[in-house]
């Protein structure tokens, strides 16, 4: 089990929000993809933007509830922000 750290030797920004959480590597990989895709869809490049933390917390909560699909986690985050996913 992993809580924060690096993946493939690179620092992954969502990890700073995982300090209190414990997930296996597959869950972390899925959350990382969902996090990056959500930020890209929202056009967020400033990792210090408060919305970035909200996105991370929503994705982490989805993973806590057992979701491991990055697309579903992304859509969950967008829905929480009341933004429809692209193509919907």
C-alpha positions in Angstrom: 0.0 0.0 0.0 1.2 3.5 -0.8 0.2 6.9 0.5 1.9 9.7 -1.5 5.3 9.5 -3.1 6.4 9.2 -6.7 5.4 7.1 -9.6 8.0 6.0 -12.1 10.5 8.4 -10.6 8.5 11.5 -11.2 6.6 13.6 -8.7 2.9 13.3 -9.2 1.0 16.4 -8.0 -2.0 14.5 -6.6 0.3 12.9 -4.1 0.5 16.0 -2.0 -3.2 15.4 -1.2 -2.7 11.7 -0.3 -0.7 12.3 2.9 -3.5 10.8 5.1 -4.7 8.2 2.6 -3.5 4.7 1.7 -4.1 3.2 -1.7 -2.5 0.5 -3.8 -0.4 1.5 -6.8 -3.3 0.8 -9.3 -5.6 3.2 -7.5 -2.9 5.9 -7.4 -2.3 5.4 -11.1 -6.0 5.7 -11.8 -6.3 8.8 -9.6 -3.3 10.4 -11.2 -4.8 10.0 -14.7 -8.2 11.3 -13.5 -6.6 14.2 -11.8 -4.4 15.3 -14.8 -7.3 14.8 -17.2 -9.7 16.8 -15.0 -7.2 19.7 -14.7 -6.5 19.6 -18.5 -10.3 19.7 -19.2 -10.7 22.6 -16.8 -7.7 24.4 -18.3 -6.0 24.6 -14.9 -2.2 24.9 -15.0 -1.6 26.7 -11.7 -1.3 23.8 -9.2 -1.7 26.3 -6.4 -5.3 27.2 -7.6 -7.8 26.3 -4.8 -9.9 24.4 -7.4 -7.0 22.0 -7.9 -7.3 20.9 -4.3 -11.1 20.5 -4.6 -10.5 18.3 -7.7 -8.0 16.2 -5.9 -10.2 15.7 -2.8 -13.2 14.7 -5.0 -11.1 12.1 -6.9 -9.7 10.7 -3.7 -13.2 10.4 -2.3 -14.3 8.5 -5.5 -11.3 6.1 -5.0 -12.2 5.6 -1.3 -15.6 4.5 -2.5 -14.0 1.9 -4.7 -13.9 3.6 -8.1 -10.8 2.7 -10.1 -11.8 4.0 -13.6 -10.0 7.2 -14.4 -12.8 8.4 -16.8 -15.5 7.9 -14.1 -13.4 9.6 -11.5 -12.8 12.6 -13.9 -16.5 12.8 -14.6 -17.3 12.6 -10.9 -14.9 15.5 -10.3 -16.5 17.5 -13.1 -20.0 16.7 -11.8 -19.0 17.8 -8.3 -17.9 21.1 -9.8 -21.1 21.2 -11.8 -19.2 21.1 -15.2 -20.5 18.6 -17.8 -17.8 16.3 -19.2 -16.8 17.0 -22.8 -19.0 15.2 -25.3 -21.9 14.9 -22.9 
